[in-house]
Structures are given as C-alpha cells and as structure tokens.
Amino acid sequence: MTAKKPQFVQTKFSALVKRHAQPEHTADPNAVDPVALLISSFLMYDAPSHMAEAAMQKIRSATVDFNEFRVSLVEEMVQMIGVRYPRAEERCKALRRVLYDIFRHHHKVGLSHLEGHPKQHIRAYLDNLDGMIAYVSNRVCLLRYGVHAIPVDQTTHELLIEEGALSPNVSLSDAAGVLERNIRAGHGLESYFALQAAADKRHAAGPKAAPKAAKPEKAAKPAKPAAKASKPASGATRTKVAARTKGR
C-alpha cells in the first residue's frame, strides 16, 4: 500500500522562507489606513510588488480620496492603474464592488468600525464583502488586524508546489488553510513577506514563469470541483485529422 503524500512539507517550506527572508519587512506602509491596504492588496495579487506600489501612487495622485476612486467608472480605474496592468479590468471590477459594499453598509468608504472587534468577526466581515477575493481578505487580516491568515495567490500557489512545500493535490482555494494550520501564528508575517519576495522573483523571471490567466479565488466560497480532462486522441486519429486538414 502506497503511503499518502503529505499536503505540506515543513522542511521544504522552511528552506523557501529562509532563502527569501525579508527581515527588514515587518509591516506594510499602507496598513496605517485599512482601506488603502485593501486597495493595495487588490493590486498585489498575481502582480509584482513594484507594479502594485506604482499603481497605488497613481490612484492617490489621480483622486482626492478613496471615495472618489469608488465612484469612478471601471474604465477610469483601469486608466489610473494602467491598461497593461495584469487583469486590470477584472481586478478593478472586483475592487469597485467591494468599495461599494462597504459604502452601502456604512455610508462611507472606511473600515474604522472593525477596530476592537474579535479577529473572527473581522475576518468574517471582510470575507463576505461583495466581490472580495480570499487573497485580499487574508492580506488585510494579517497586515492590519493581526489575524493568523496567509495570503496565497496563484503565483504563490504554483511556487509552493514547484518547491515541494505543498502537494499538487492542494487546490488554490485550500492552500491558505493548509498553510495556516501548519505555520505558527507568530511566523505568519515573516512567512508572508518571504513568499512575496519569492513571488516577485518569479514575476521578474519573465512570462514563462508567470501563472496562467485564471480568476482568483473568491473569499468564503468553496471552489468548484475541477472538470475531468478529456482523453487525448490516439496517434492514428491525430494522423487522419492532420491529413484531412492538410488536404483542404
């Protein structure tokens, strides 16, 4: 009987974190304002840090405040962050929905009402905002509210699998939960910043190392089971198809 492979390999993960350790990174400047952190987190998933930082500066320069950004059209938001920004329209649509949901409930674009609440309440609130993405919610929870949450986007997910730290059987929607169960709460920040540095290096390596364009996981919603791959055509069938195509 074959032994079941573990979902998480601590030695591989520890080696990855040690290799990309960022001791100087203990906080995110945007965390001073939770809404700024939320917006910057939307810019961070599956994108290089330097690009997200530049886009954040463009938003601040182009708007008076984040409420003005909220009422901007999606097309205007895309223009602010740059039309070549990865998944720009998809990203801005989701972000706009989240900002509108916050405003709809509190009549302002702010998250001050979360201060002092239990961590479980904060996480549930963020997870359930319309348009929220799991990576964004986890990042805000970790960097602003001290919740034990590990942000995992597709880039990080693929990196962990390639490094042997995460089993290929662990889906993107389950990856954060697996990491949170295996990483001690006190090591969440250092683990995240190391993973982000590793992801930035992967982005810098070029398009061959970049993840395929896939929609990020939504927060608090179970992922749909993956469709079964269709069987490839036999060699004989492929030869016949190729011959017919060539003859046309």
C-alpha positions, -999 to +999 in steps of 0.1 A: +000+000+000+014+034-011+018+059+017-003+090+013+018+121+004+016+150+030-002+182+020+025+203+035+063+196+038+077+217+066+114+213+057+108+225+021+087+254+033+113+265+059+140+263+033+120+285+009+113+311+036+149+311+048+161+316+012+138+346+006+138+360+042+130+398+044+140+407+080+136+444+072+099+439+062+078+439+094+049+459+082+032+474+051+031+513+049-005+511+036-016+493+068-020+527+085-052+531+066-071+498+062-089+510+030-055+519+015-043+484+025-074+468+009-069+486-024-032+479-024-039+442-017-062+441-047-033+454-067-009+429-053-024+395-062-006+379-091+013+411-098+049+423-089+052+445-057+068+473-076+040+475-101+014+475-073+032+503-055+034+524-086-003+518-093-012+528-057+007+561-062-012+567-094-045+563-076-035+586-049-024+613-074-055+610-096-081+612-068-089+634-038-098+604-016-108+568-019-144+577-021-137+595-054-119+564-065-150+543-056-174+564-078-150+562-108-161+541-137-143+508-142-127+522-173-114+552-154-100+529-127-082+509-154-067+540-168-054+550-134-036+518-127-026+513-163-042+495-191-013+470-192-017+461-156-023+423-152-060+415-153-067+452-150-104+452-158-112+421-138-093+435-108-110+469-109-145+454-112-140+433-081-124+462-062-152+486-071-178+461-059-161+458-025-158+495-021-195+500-030-205+473-005-186+490+023-202+523+014-237+507+012-234+494+048-216+523+064-223+554+042-186+560+039-155+543+025-139+533+057-132+503+080-129+520+113-159+501+125-138+470+126-114+483+153-117+465+186-138+436+172-128+400+177-105+387+149-131+361+139-156+389+134-132+410+113-123+380+091-159+371+085-169+407+076-141+410+051-147+376+036-183+384+030-180+417+012-194+416-023-166+410-048-140+401-021-111+378-030-096+354-005-060+367-010-071+403-004-091+395+027-062+374+042-037+401+034-057+428+051-064+405+081-028+396+086-011+430+080-037+453+097-056+432+123-030+406+133-053+377+123-034+345+115-041+344+078-017+336+049-024+353+016-020+329-013-025+339-049-019+317-080+017+327-083+024+317-047+004+286-051+024+274-081+057+284-064+049+263-033+041+233-054+072+236-075+094+240-044+078+208-030+064+226+001+028+220-010+013+189-025+000+193-061-033+179-048-039+210-027-061+234-047-056+272-047-088+275-026-075+252+000-038+263+001-042+292+026-060+269+050-033+243+048-006+269+054-024+284+083-027+250+100+010+243+096+026+277+102+027+290+137+008+322+143+039+341+153+056+332+120+028+344+097+043+378+089+078+366+081+064+337+061+042+361+040+070+386+033+093+358+022+067+343+000+060+377-016+097+382-023+098+347-039+068+356-060+084+389-071+114+370-082+092+346-102+075+375-119+108+391-127+119+358-144+095+366-173+063+353-189+075+317-189+075+316-151+043+337-147+010+319-139-017+313-165-045+339-165-071+324-141-096+340-119-085+345-083-103+326-056-133+344-040-134+346-003-157+323+018-169+303-011-159+267-018-142+261-051-160+241-077-145+207-085-122+207-114-136+193-147-121+160-158-096+163-186-107+147-219-087+118-232-062+128-259-069+114-294-049+084-304-019+087-327-039+072-356-068+096-351-044+126-350-027+115-381-060+112-400-071+146-388-038+162-398-040+145-433-076+158-439-066+193-427-035+193-450-055+182-480-080+211-477 
